């Protein structure tokens, strides 16, 4: 895909110019949640799963799902580390808004979270706010973006992908005249499009970051703020 090719260029440019690294992984397949245990395992399996111990379970789940003729959704997480302070703008051109728009443009994506995302609903302000000390941030609930501008912490995003709509099971609909009809997809059945979405999420995140890097360079040049960067929270 064009966006993945563009993302590969963006990832290489970001790494060479700013030492920014963009990585993603499958965080959930249907009801199965996958913990981030080993980044090196992501490219070693077809699911982009960061835990090699769960791959067998994922394969069994997908086989059963394919046999049933149904489909499921997935969650993909991505992390951009090394993002400098100051990318983005407070209103138009917010970094988090542009990231959300780009990720929502991916086929089948129905939800985007940045940082804590919807978990922030249950958090108190005393918990969610990312406190700073001279030694660094104490948390990263805001996903590396505050007020639309990068903080220097890891930019963390998560996307939810819907279940494949074309399934073998009969589904009610209407025809061109508005009469009741049934849709039943024959032939190739893809039970989860989310298992192939990790490279696309990485690509879109990288493209947005590269765009903001260029915009920041054009607007600010070599101007640096007097306050030294606050170290990010240790992972």
C-alpha positions, 0 to 999 in steps of 0.5 A: 500500500502507498501509505505503508511505503510512505510510512517506511520513508518517514520512519527512516527519516525520523530515525536519521534526523531526530532519532525518533523510533516508531513501533507498533504491535497487536494488543488485543484480538477479539477477547484475547488481550496481549501484553507487551513483553518482547518487542523483538517478538513482534516481527517474528510472528504473523500476528505482530504479537509482542508475546511469543507465548500467546501466538498458539492461542491466537492461531487456535482462536482464528482457526475456530473463528474462520470455521464458524464463518464469523469475524472479530475486531482487534486493537493495535497499539503504537509508540513513537519514542524520542519525539522532541518537545514542541511539535504541534500547535495549540489550536489548528494543527494540534499534534494529537488531532492530526494523529487521530485524523490520520489513524481514523482514515485507516479502513475499519478503524472505529476508535482512537485513543491517545495516552490513557484514552477512555481510561481517563474517564475513571481517573481523578485529576490527581492521577491523570495529570502528568506531574513534572519534577527536575528529574522528569515526568512522573507519568504519561497518561496524556500520551506525550501530547499536552495542549496539542504539542509534544512534551518529549515523552513517548507518543502512545496511541491505540486504535480499535478495528471493527470486525470484518463485515463480509462474513459467511453467516447470513445477514439481513438487509434490503434490496434496491426496492427496499424489500427484505433481502439476505447477504451471505458472503461466499468465497474468501473469508477474512475473519479479522482485518486487524491482524494486518493493521500494525504496519499501517498504524505505524506508517500513519503515525510516522507520516504525521510526525514527519509532517509536524517535524517539517512544519516545526522546522519551517516555523521555528528554525533553530530557535530553542526554548530556554527551559531544558527538556523534561525527561520522559518517564522511564519505561 
